[in-house]
């Protein structure tokens, strides 16, 4: 069975690429339309059910209805209006 370090190394390029893609197209708060679409496309490709929430949010649940412990993760997807 694959351990966590092996899995992390296996998906490292994917994670780095996704971060770079999202950071290359920053969107301000409540205007993250393309970022939301990208997240929903990834979840669909992974077979993870989700729903849109609020204006540009996405809520996904892994193993819904299975009982047991629950872990909630939250991530900001908006960019800050800064001049570099």
Short mmCIF file of the C-alpha atoms (twelve columns), coordinates in Angstrom:
data_MODEL
# 
_entry.id   MODEL 
# 
loop_
_atom_site.group_PDB 
_atom_site.id 
_atom_site.type_symbol 
_atom_site.label_atom_id 
_atom_site.label_alt_id 
_atom_site.label_comp_id 
_atom_site.label_asym_id 
_atom_site.label_seq_id 
_atom_site.Cartn_x 
_atom_site.Cartn_y 
_atom_site.Cartn_z 
_atom_site.pdbx_PDB_model_num 
ATOM 1  C CA . UNK A 1  0.000   0.000  0.000   1 
ATOM 2  C CA . UNK A 2  1.256   3.474  -0.900  1 
ATOM 3  C CA . UNK A 3  2.299   5.598  2.078   1 
ATOM 4  C CA . UNK A 4  1.626   9.323  2.373   1 
ATOM 5  C CA . UNK A 5  5.129   10.407 1.290   1 
ATOM 6  C CA . UNK A 6  4.964   8.205  -1.819  1 
ATOM 7  C CA . UNK A 7  1.533   9.583  -2.716  1 
ATOM 8  C CA . UNK A 8  2.706   13.175 -2.154  1 
ATOM 9  C CA . UNK A 9  5.684   12.651 -4.454  1 
ATOM 10 C CA . UNK A 10 3.461   11.022 -7.073  1 
ATOM 11 C CA . UNK A 11 1.090   14.000 -7.242  1 
ATOM 12 C CA . UNK A 12 3.678   16.737 -6.616  1 
ATOM 13 C CA . UNK A 13 3.838   17.933 -10.240 1 
ATOM 14 C CA . UNK A 14 0.034   17.987 -10.481 1 
ATOM 15 C CA . UNK A 15 -0.300  20.092 -7.310  1 
ATOM 16 C CA . UNK A 16 2.439   22.529 -8.371  1 
ATOM 17 C CA . UNK A 17 0.887   22.875 -11.828 1 
ATOM 18 C CA . UNK A 18 -2.588  23.530 -10.414 1 
ATOM 19 C CA . UNK A 19 -1.265  26.206 -8.069  1 
ATOM 20 C CA . UNK A 20 0.631   27.906 -10.875 1 
ATOM 21 C CA . UNK A 21 -2.419  27.816 -13.151 1 
ATOM 22 C CA . UNK A 22 -4.692  29.385 -10.540 1 
ATOM 23 C CA . UNK A 23 -2.103  32.012 -9.587  1 
ATOM 24 C CA . UNK A 24 -1.595  32.919 -13.256 1 
ATOM 25 C CA . UNK A 25 -5.254  34.017 -13.484 1 
ATOM 26 C CA . UNK A 26 -6.084  35.869 -10.250 1 
ATOM 27 C CA . UNK A 27 -9.668  36.954 -9.603  1 
ATOM 28 C CA . UNK A 28 -10.885 39.366 -6.936  1 
ATOM 29 C CA . UNK A 29 -13.374 38.440 -4.220  1 
ATOM 30 C CA . UNK A 30 -16.842 37.455 -5.487  1 
ATOM 31 C CA . UNK A 31 -15.481 37.498 -9.059  1 
ATOM 32 C CA . UNK A 32 -13.730 34.115 -8.980  1 
ATOM 33 C CA . UNK A 33 -15.912 32.742 -11.770 1 
ATOM 34 C CA . UNK A 34 -13.151 31.008 -13.746 1 
ATOM 35 C CA . UNK A 35 -11.461 29.733 -10.585 1 
ATOM 36 C CA . UNK A 36 -14.767 28.240 -9.435  1 
ATOM 37 C CA . UNK A 37 -15.226 26.579 -12.838 1 
ATOM 38 C CA . UNK A 38 -11.705 25.130 -12.653 1 
ATOM 39 C CA . UNK A 39 -12.302 23.732 -9.175  1 
ATOM 40 C CA . UNK A 40 -15.612 22.195 -10.254 1 
ATOM 41 C CA . UNK A 41 -13.947 20.632 -13.318 1 
ATOM 42 C CA . UNK A 42 -11.255 19.060 -11.129 1 
ATOM 43 C CA . UNK A 43 -13.819 17.710 -8.667  1 
ATOM 44 C CA . UNK A 44 -15.857 16.274 -11.545 1 
ATOM 45 C CA . UNK A 45 -12.755 14.602 -13.002 1 
ATOM 46 C CA . UNK A 46 -12.035 13.087 -9.574  1 
ATOM 47 C CA . UNK A 47 -15.604 11.827 -9.221  1 
ATOM 48 C CA . UNK A 48 -16.264 14.011 -6.173  1 
ATOM 49 C CA . UNK A 49 -19.792 15.364 -5.778  1 
ATOM 50 C CA . UNK A 50 -20.070 19.083 -5.087  1 
ATOM 51 C CA . UNK A 51 -22.478 21.975 -5.102  1 
ATOM 52 C CA . UNK A 52 -22.127 25.659 -5.809  1 
ATOM 53 C CA . UNK A 53 -22.617 27.824 -2.747  1 
ATOM 54 C CA . UNK A 54 -23.048 31.584 -2.501  1 
ATOM 55 C CA . UNK A 55 -21.737 33.425 -5.554  1 
ATOM 56 C CA . UNK A 56 -18.447 31.731 -6.358  1 
ATOM 57 C CA . UNK A 57 -18.007 29.112 -3.641  1 
ATOM 58 C CA . UNK A 58 -17.893 25.336 -3.984  1 
ATOM 59 C CA . UNK A 59 -18.757 22.768 -1.308  1 
ATOM 60 C CA . UNK A 60 -17.616 19.163 -1.728  1 
ATOM 61 C CA . UNK A 61 -18.301 16.271 0.617   1 
ATOM 62 C CA . UNK A 62 -16.227 13.122 0.715   1 
ATOM 63 C CA . UNK A 63 -18.075 9.994  1.830   1 
ATOM 64 C CA . UNK A 64 -21.295 11.795 2.779   1 
ATOM 65 C CA . UNK A 65 -23.643 9.914  5.056   1 
ATOM 66 C CA . UNK A 66 -20.986 7.413  6.156   1 
ATOM 67 C CA . UNK A 67 -21.025 8.596  9.762   1 
ATOM 68 C CA . UNK A 68 -17.961 8.957  11.911  1 
ATOM 69 C CA . UNK A 69 -15.714 11.938 12.365  1 
ATOM 70 C CA . UNK A 70 -15.984 15.055 10.217  1 
ATOM 71 C CA . UNK A 71 -13.159 17.302 9.074   1 
ATOM 72 C CA . UNK A 72 -13.893 20.680 7.488   1 
ATOM 73 C CA . UNK A 73 -11.378 22.432 5.244   1 
ATOM 74 C CA . UNK A 74 -11.771 25.970 3.949   1 
ATOM 75 C CA . UNK A 75 -9.652  27.734 1.353   1 
ATOM 76 C CA . UNK A 76 -9.714  31.270 0.026   1 
ATOM 77 C CA . UNK A 77 -9.597  31.456 -3.768  1 
ATOM 78 C CA . UNK A 78 -9.667  35.218 -4.245  1 
ATOM 79 C CA . UNK A 79 -6.720  37.390 -5.146  1 
ATOM 80 C CA . UNK A 80 -5.731  40.634 -3.490  1 
ATOM 81 C CA . UNK A 81 -5.634  43.817 -5.588  1 
ATOM 82 C CA . UNK A 82 -1.909  44.539 -5.346  1 
ATOM 83 C CA . UNK A 83 0.497   46.151 -7.783  1 
ATOM 84 C CA . UNK A 84 3.773   44.287 -8.163  1 
# 
